[in-house]
């Protein structure tokens, strides 16, 4: 009984907080995501420690459910009509920003004396962004502009490029270290991405034909949630990227469900409570202890990642002949970084246990910075790109 009332009180309080942060976000330069993360830090173990254990223990499942919805919603925006107008830009900018960021961070760390294999690992981790954070900021801004649509499309591909670069980075680092496990990280990345794409298509094509038959061509909420959670459960069971799988499924349904008038927009109505809970618990789970360790290394990682995203996006814009606003603001909009980077750091630390502490401390510290500060820059970029 005690755990039940604690769980319900915590959930109710966090959801009501979401309303407050939305109101504050509309009247300040801080986006809702940043406010929720800061509040999570304050009520978490690092400061007040008032979140019941029975609630914080559910963070992983809440996070997975929220990210599955994010993936599905992002995939649903990748229609043929939208991509036909900007696919050239999406590919050039997403690939360039990921690769240049990896190069900048790796070189920057090598220049301050970090071992090359560790620098390569951290460089490949730096390529990842935060689809959930960026989508929330875009939805909060309510700006359906070419810039925001392009940003969402780029972020949709970002995890794929980041996983590929990470697989290559781990392979190169193991080769430099002479451990003889050169191929396994690349095969791991191929399995993660390829398996997710196949799973998303395997569920998406039947769903595109079968759903929306009960209510005049408009899918109902139970159909949307059922597909999202089945896709996520299978992806986790098969050990492939559930975020990419849900994106692919959403894209397939959006493009091939001819009888749908509004493909699964009903899911947007319940996505917000999951996102609010996800961001508060993410803030509460941030470990601030490592921020003071490895100060120079963390600073170089952060500065080089910012420079890499900005320069990489600008080079991609140049090759794809993007407009001036996109060249100026796209790199800044891509700064948020979240849990994917920490997951990569954990995997890398299994390959290189001798670097575990420095990998996790650097990545967690940088993630805290980019989770809290990144959305501010994304909101600024969206506003400037819309008003200039």
C-alpha positions in Angstrom: 0.0 0.0 0.0 2.8 2.4 0.9 4.6 1.9 -2.4 1.3 2.4 -4.3 0.5 5.8 -2.8 4.1 6.9 -3.3 4.1 5.9 -6.9 0.8 7.7 -7.6 1.8 10.9 -5.7 5.1 11.0 -7.6 3.5 10.4 -11.0 0.7 13.0 -10.4 3.2 15.6 -9.1 5.5 15.1 -12.2 2.6 15.4 -14.6 1.3 18.6 -13.0 4.9 19.9 -13.1 4.8 19.4 -16.9 2.0 21.9 -17.2 4.0 24.4 -15.1 7.2 24.0 -17.1 5.2 24.4 -20.4 3.8 27.7 -19.2 7.3 28.9 -18.0 8.9 27.8 -21.2 6.5 29.9 -23.3 7.5 33.0 -21.3 11.3 32.4 -21.2 14.2 31.5 -23.4 14.4 28.1 -21.6 12.6 25.2 -23.4 10.5 22.8 -21.5 13.0 20.0 -21.8 15.7 22.0 -20.0 13.3 23.0 -17.2 12.2 19.4 -16.7 15.8 18.1 -16.6 16.8 20.8 -14.0 13.8 20.0 -11.9 14.7 16.3 -12.1 18.2 17.0 -10.9 16.8 19.1 -8.0 14.4 16.4 -6.8 16.8 13.5 -7.5 19.5 11.8 -5.4 22.0 14.5 -6.2 20.1 17.2 -4.3 16.8 16.7 -2.4 16.4 12.9 -3.0 12.6 13.0 -2.7 11.7 10.7 -5.6 10.4 7.4 -4.2 12.6 4.4 -5.1 9.5 2.5 -6.3 9.1 5.2 -9.0 12.7 5.8 -10.0 13.1 2.0 -10.5 10.6 2.3 -13.4 12.8 4.8 -15.3 14.0 2.3 -17.9 10.6 1.2 -19.0 9.3 4.8 -19.1 12.3 5.8 -21.1 11.8 3.0 -23.6 8.1 3.7 -24.0 8.7 7.4 -24.6 11.5 6.8 -27.1 9.4 4.3 -29.0 6.7 7.0 -29.4 9.4 9.5 -30.4 10.8 7.2 -33.0 7.3 6.4 -34.4 6.4 10.1 -34.6 9.7 11.0 -36.3 9.3 8.2 -38.8 5.8 9.3 -39.6 7.1 12.7 -40.7 9.4 11.0 -43.3 7.0 10.8 -46.1 7.9 10.7 -49.8 6.5 14.2 -50.4 8.6 15.7 -47.6 11.8 13.8 -48.4 11.7 14.3 -52.2 12.2 18.0 -51.5 15.0 17.7 -49.0 16.7 14.2 -49.2 19.8 15.7 -50.7 20.1 18.1 -47.8 19.2 15.4 -45.2 21.9 13.0 -46.4 24.7 15.6 -46.9 24.1 17.5 -43.6 23.5 14.4 -41.4 26.6 12.5 -42.7 28.8 15.6 -42.7 27.8 16.7 -39.2 28.4 13.2 -37.8 31.8 12.5 -39.5 33.2 16.0 -38.9 32.2 15.9 -35.2 33.9 12.6 -34.8 37.1 13.9 -36.5 37.1 17.2 -34.5 36.7 15.5 -31.1 39.2 12.8 -31.8 41.9 15.3 -33.0 41.2 17.7 -30.2 41.7 15.0 -27.6 44.9 13.7 -29.3 46.3 17.2 -29.2 46.0 17.4 -25.4 47.8 14.0 -25.0 44.9 11.6 -24.8 45.8 8.0 -26.1 44.7 7.7 -29.7 42.4 4.7 -29.1 40.5 6.5 -26.3 40.3 9.7 -28.5 38.8 7.6 -31.3 36.2 6.1 -29.0 35.1 9.4 -27.6 35.1 11.0 -31.0 32.7 8.3 -32.4 30.5 8.7 -29.3 30.3 12.5 -29.9 28.4 12.0 -33.2 25.2 11.0 -31.4 22.4 13.5 -30.8 19.1 13.3 -28.9 16.0 12.7 -31.1 13.6 12.9 -28.1 14.9 16.2 -26.9 15.0 17.8 -30.4 11.5 16.5 -31.3 10.1 17.9 -28.0 11.6 21.3 -28.6 10.2 21.4 -32.2 6.8 20.3 -31.0 6.8 22.9 -28.2 7.7 25.7 -30.7 4.8 24.7 -32.9 6.8 26.0 -35.9 6.0 23.8 -39.0 8.8 25.4 -41.1 11.1 23.9 -43.7 13.9 24.3 -41.2 12.2 22.3 -38.4 11.1 19.6 -40.9 14.6 19.3 -42.2 16.0 19.2 -38.6 13.6 16.3 -37.7 14.6 14.4 -40.9 18.3 14.8 -40.1 17.9 13.6 -36.5 16.0 10.6 -37.8 19.1 9.4 -39.6 21.5 10.6 -36.9 21.3 7.5 -34.7 22.1 5.2 -37.7 25.2 7.2 -38.6 26.3 7.4 -35.0 26.0 3.6 -34.6 28.0 3.0 -37.8 30.7 5.4 -36.7 30.8 3.9 -33.2 31.2 0.4 -34.7 34.0 1.6 -36.9 35.6 3.6 -34.0 35.6 0.6 -31.7 37.1 -1.6 -34.5 39.9 0.9 -35.2 40.6 1.4 -31.5 40.8 -2.4 -30.8 43.1 -2.7 -33.8 45.4 0.1 -32.5 45.4 -1.6 -29.1 46.2 -4.9 -30.8 43.4 -6.9 -29.2 42.5 -8.7 -32.4 38.7 -8.1 -32.3 38.6 -5.9 -35.4 35.4 -7.1 -37.1 33.0 -7.8 -34.2 32.1 -4.1 -33.4 31.3 -3.4 -37.1 29.2 -6.6 -37.3 27.5 -5.5 -34.1 26.5 -2.1 -35.6 25.3 -3.7 -38.9 23.2 -6.2 -36.9 21.8 -3.4 -34.7 20.8 -1.2 -37.7 20.0 -3.8 -40.3 17.9 -5.9 -37.9 16.0 -2.8 -36.8 15.2 -1.8 -40.4 14.0 -5.3 -41.2 11.9 -5.5 -38.1 10.3 -2.0 -38.7 9.4 -3.0 -42.3 8.1 -6.4 -41.3 5.6 -4.8 -38.9 5.1 -1.6 -40.9 3.9 -3.1 -44.2 1.1 -5.2 -42.7 0.1 -2.4 -40.4 -0.1 0.0 -43.3 -2.7 -2.2 -44.9 -4.6 -3.5 -41.9 -4.9 -0.5 -39.6 -7.5 2.2 -39.9 -10.2 -0.1 -41.0 -12.4 0.2 -37.9 -13.0 3.9 -38.0 -13.4 5.4 -41.5 -9.8 5.3 -42.6 -8.4 6.8 -39.4 -6.3 4.6 -37.1 -7.4 4.5 -33.5 -5.1 5.0 -30.5 -5.1 1.4 -29.4 -3.8 0.4 -32.9 -1.0 2.9 -32.7 0.1 2.0 -29.2 -0.2 -1.7 -29.9 2.1 -1.5 -32.9 4.6 0.7 -31.1 4.9 -1.5 -28.1 5.0 -4.8 -30.1 7.7 -3.3 -32.3 9.7 -2.1 -29.2 9.3 -5.4 -27.4 10.5 -7.5 -30.4 13.4 -5.1 -31.0 14.6 -5.4 -27.4 14.1 -9.1 -27.4 16.1 -9.4 -30.7 18.7 -7.0 -29.4 18.4 -4.4 -32.2 17.8 -0.7 -32.0 14.2 -0.2 -31.0 14.4 3.6 -31.8 15.4 2.9 -35.4 12.9 0.0 -35.7 10.0 2.3 -34.6 11.2 5.1 -36.9 11.2 2.7 -39.9 7.8 1.3 -38.9 6.4 4.9 -38.7 7.9 5.8 -42.1 6.5 2.7 -43.7 3.0 3.3 -42.3 3.1 7.0 -43.3 4.1 6.2 -46.9 2.1 3.1 -47.7 -1.2 3.4 -45.8 -3.2 4.9 -48.6 -6.5 4.6 -46.8 -5.3 6.7 -43.8 -6.4 10.3 -43.6 -4.3 11.0 -40.5 -1.7 8.3 -39.9 -1.6 7.7 -36.1 -1.8 11.4 -35.0 -3.8 10.1 -32.1 -0.6 9.0 -30.4 0.5 12.6 -30.0 -2.3 13.0 -27.5 -0.8 10.7 -25.0 2.9 11.1 -25.9 3.3 14.2 -23.7 2.8 12.6 -20.3 5.4 9.9 -21.1 7.8 12.6 -22.3 7.4 14.7 -19.2 8.0 11.7 -16.9 10.9 10.6 -19.1 12.8 14.0 -18.9 12.2 14.4 -15.1 13.5 11.0 -14.4 16.4 11.5 -16.8 17.4 14.6 -14.9 17.0 12.8 -11.6 19.3 9.9 -12.8 22.1 12.2 -13.9 25.3 11.6 -11.9 27.0 15.0 -11.2 29.9 13.5 -9.3 32.1 13.0 -12.4 31.7 16.6 -13.6 34.7 17.9 -11.6 37.0 15.0 -12.8 39.0 15.2 -16.0 38.1 18.9 -16.4 40.3 19.7 -19.4 39.3 16.5 -21.2 35.6 17.2 -20.7 36.0 20.9 -21.8 37.8 19.8 -25.0 35.2 17.2 -25.8 32.4 19.8 -25.4 34.1 22.5 -27.4 35.2 20.2 -30.2 31.7 18.6 -30.4 30.1 22.1 -30.7 32.6 23.1 -33.4 32.2 19.8 -35.2 28.4 20.0 -35.4 28.6 23.6 -36.6 31.3 23.1 -39.2 30.0 19.7 -40.3 26.4 21.0 -40.8 27.8 24.0 -42.6 29.9 21.8 -45.0 26.8 19.6 -45.6 24.7 22.7 -46.3 27.4 24.0 -48.8 27.4 20.7 -50.8 23.6 20.4 -50.8 23.1 24.1 -51.7 21.0 24.8 -48.6 19.7 28.3 -47.9 21.5 30.8 -45.7 19.3 30.3 -42.7 20.0 26.5 -42.7 23.8 27.1 -43.1 23.8 29.5 -40.1 21.6 27.6 -37.6 21.4 23.9 -38.4 24.6 22.9 -36.6 23.5 24.8 -33.4 20.1 23.1 -33.5 21.8 19.6 -33.4 23.7 20.1 -30.1 21.5 18.1 -27.7 23.0 14.7 -26.7 21.4 12.1 -24.4 21.2 8.5 -23.3 22.5 6.9 -26.6 25.9 8.4 -25.9 26.0 6.9 -22.4 25.0 3.6 -23.8 27.8 3.7 -26.3 30.3 4.6 -23.5 29.1 1.6 -21.5 29.7 -0.7 -24.6 33.1 0.8 -25.2 34.1 0.4 -21.6 33.4 -3.4 -22.0 35.9 -3.5 -24.8 38.4 -1.3 -22.9 37.9 -1.8 -19.2 41.0 0.1 -18.4 39.3 3.3 -19.7 35.9 2.6 -18.1 36.2 5.4 -15.5 37.5 8.1 -17.8 35.0 7.1 -20.6 32.0 7.2 -18.4 33.0 10.4 -16.5 33.7 12.3 -19.7 30.6 11.2 -21.6 28.2 11.5 -18.6 29.6 15.0 -17.8 29.3 16.1 -21.4 25.8 14.6 -21.6 24.7 16.6 -18.6 25.9 19.8 -20.3 24.3 19.1 -23.7 21.1 17.7 -22.2 20.5 21.0 -20.2 22.2 23.6 -22.5 21.5 21.9 -25.9 17.8 22.4 -26.0 18.3 26.1 -25.4 20.4 26.4 -28.5 17.9 24.2 -30.5 15.0 26.6 -29.4 17.2 29.6 -30.4 18.0 28.1 -33.8 14.3 27.3 -34.5 13.3 30.9 -33.6 16.1 32.6 -35.6 15.6 30.4 -38.6 11.9 31.2 -38.6 12.2 35.0 -38.0 15.3 36.0 -40.0 
